[in-house]
Amino acid sequence: MSSEFPQGRAKHSAPPLSGHHGHHRDSAHDEALADLLDLDAAVLGSWQDEAITWLEPFLPATPQRILDVGAGTGNGSLALARHFPTAQLTAVDRSPVMLERLQRTFAADGLEGRVNTVQADVDEGWPQPQDAHLVWAASFLHEVADPDRVIRRIGSGLAAGGVLLVVEMETLPRFLPNDVGLGRPGLEERCIAKLTGIGWNSHPDWRAPLERAGLEVVGQRSFPSAAHPDRAAGARWAQAWLRRVREVLDGQLDAGDLTTLDQLLAGNDPGSALHRDLSIRAGRTAWAARRP
């Protein structure tokens, strides 16, 4: 489980995993990150439908107004739109690249009329819809500067009986064997130790902040993510993930480990992640909180 950061302040010592709400980035960076988010949904996204089914009994009725805050490329929004076919969605994200990708995804699914997009930084305020029946906040709250303030604002925009669902990555993914046949054994564990040490994707148990905001926590559950059986898609996801890890840990790993990462990222190298049969292990934790 990720380590807890001090109350009310997210760590920004390293770029966050999801990146769909963080600080200023160029469009090329956001495009690469959008690719990773879409691959993650394709390979490890089974948790989304499971989480929606799990939270449905907590809702007072079928939601008609849904807010996806920190929406990224919109994979969560799309799952919600499919599950609740009469709902109107509002997707909020700071990145125009992410929101453009989201709009294309909805259009490709014939659902472009079902979602409104809002480009905004929630740390600076945003035009929040009122009386939302459901707010979806996946891999997002750990990125904001003042989570307590953001949760209070979300809670104030919920309809009576409305539900906020917070989802975070339970642990950083694992998929490499201890000995990858390149460099020293134990590369993945060393990378995870470094990422954990700099607070990458760290988050608290969100129960206390949700309760401080006056919300009733009605459920908490872990969702193990079974990797999609498409080996090629899994390999592409692994390469995109390792590229992100390589970016964050440049200058923090020794030269040998950086060289091994570069070999894993070289598409034409026989040892590349693209040419490996990988067993990906990951999972999410969800908290459901209701406005009384």
Protein Blocks (a to p, Z undefined) as FASTA:
>chain_A
ZZdddehiacfkbccfklpmmccddfklmmmmmmmmmmmmmmmmmmmmmmmmmmmmmpgb
dcfbdcdehklnolmmmmmmmmmmmbccddddfblklmmmmmmmmmmnopmmmpccdddd
fknopaddehiabdcdehklmmpmblmlmmmmmmmmpcehiacdddddfbdcdfbdfblo
iajehklmmmmmmmmmnopaiacdfklmmmmnopacfbdcdddddddfblklmmmmmmmm
mmmmmmmmgokacfklmmmmmmmmmmkbmkbmklcccdddddddddddddZZ
